[in-house]
């Protein structure tokens, strides 16, 4: 269990931060960009939760916990991605769980007949924003290189999950805002 009694440490005042193994890297390191984007995605999911309730909010809270684990995974250097008592790693079972939940949510949605705009209800709009941030987190994690493949897969699947959850939040897709190709060209 984590116990923080003092929030500031002053150890990062020199522009570096510590990784799980005790090594220090520059705050502009690609790995840190990925960790920061995951943190931002987690915060955006928190904003979505504040606008949702029930099973969706509960599932998103579990995902927030997964994202803290994922951040710890990204902050753990090395090529051994095996989890242990002392090493948090995202595992394929977490990706599979997201896939099952995506399939279950998607089963109740009408098929897409158009691209949709990121909007609709306030909850759906917040989920779309979180999805876009997760997609950025995935790109920065891939660019960092040498990271856990299951963590990368989790981010990829999470963006899909958030897209489907946004459609579900839009009255099971009936409230989706449809893209109208070229609709403003003549205006």
N, C-alpha and C positions, 0 to 999 in steps of 0.2 A: 504494500500500500504506500502511496505517495503521501508524504507529510511535509508541507511547506510552512515554515514559520517566518521566513523572510522572503519577500518577493524579489527584491533587487539584490544582485550579487556583485555588481561592478566588474565582473569578469569579461563582459562583452564591450566594455568601453573602448577597447582597442580595435573594434571592428571585427572581432572573431566571435564564434560561438562554439560550445562544446557538443560533441556527438556522444552517443551512448557509450562508446568504448573509451571515452576520455580524451580523444584527439580533438584538436581545435581546427576549425576551417573558417575562412573569410565569410562574412555575412552575405557576400555577393556570390558565393559558391552556388553552382547549379542545383545541388542537392537541397540547399536552403531555400532556393526559389520554389522548388517542388513542395517542400514542407510548408512554406508560407501559403502557397496556393491551396493546399489541402486544408489548412487552418481557416482560410477565407471561405472555402466551400462549406466547411462545418458551420461557420457563423451564418452563412446564407441559409443553410438548412434550418438553423435555429430560428431565423426570421420566418421561414415557411411554417415551422411548427406552431409559432405564435398565432398563425392564421388558420390552423387546421385543428381537427380533434379526432378522437376515436382511434381506430386501428392504424390509420395513416400516420398520425402523430406518434403513436407508440413505435411503429416500424422505423420512422425517421429518427427517433431518439436512440434506438438500437444502432442505426447506421452512424449517428454521431459518435457513439462509443467506438464503433469499428474504425472511424476516421482518426480518433486519438491513437488507437493501436497502429493504424497505418502510418501515422506521423512518426511513431516510435520505430516502426519498421524502416522507414526512409532514413531515420537518424542513426541507424545501426549499420556501419560499414562492414564490408566483407562479402564473400561470395557464397557463404553457407546460409541458406535461407530456411533452415530447419528451426522451427520454434522450440523453445525450451522453457524451463521454469523461470529463467532469467532473461530470455530473449523473446520479445514480441515479434511475431511475423504473421502476416496475413497468409491464410491457407486457402487452397482451392475450394474447400467446403463453404467458405464464406462467399465466394463467387457463385457457387452452385445455388446457395440459398437465395441470392439476389435474382438469379435466373428463374427459380421457381416462383418467387413473388412477382416478378415481371409477368410471367405467363399467366398467373392467377388474376392479376389486375387486368391484363390485356384481354382476357377471355370475355369480360363484361363490356368491352368497349366496341363501338361501331368501327368498322374498318376505315382507315384513312383514305380519303378520295382526293386530298389536296395536301400540300404543305400547310402547316398551321403557324400562325403568328404567336410569339410568346406573350400570352395575355389571357384574358378571360376573367375568372374570379381572382381576388387578391391572393388566395392561397396558390392557385395555379401559376399566376405571374411570379410569385416568389420561388416556386419550384423550378420554373423555367430559368430564372436568374441563377439559382443554385446549379442547375444543369450546365449552364454556360461556364460557370466558374470551375466545375468539376472537369469539364473538357479541357480547360486551360491547365488545370493541375495535372491532368494526364499528359498533356504535351510537354510540360516542364519536367515531369518525372521521366518521360522517355528521353528527353534531351540530356538529363543528368547522367544517364547510362549506368549500367552495373547494378540496377536495383532489382528487387524481388519480382519475378514475373507474375506471381499471384497478386501482388500489390498493384501492378500495372493493369492486370485483368480486372481487378476489383474496381478501379477507377473507370475503366472503359464500361463495365457493366452498370456502374452507378449512374453514369450519365443516361443510359437507357432507362434505368429504373425511374429516375426523376422525370424523364419525358413522359413515361406512361402514367406516373403518379399525377403529373400536371393534367393530363387528359382526364384522368379519373376525377380530379378535383373540379374540372370543368363539367360537372354534371354528367359524368361517364362519357365524355366526348361530345355531348350535344351542345355544350357551350364553347367548344373550340372556336377560335377566331381564324377563319380560313384565309389563306393567301389568295389574292386575286391577281394573277400575272398581268402586268402591264396596266393595271386599273387606273393609274394616274397619269399615263402618258399623254392623254388628250386634254388634261385639265389645265 
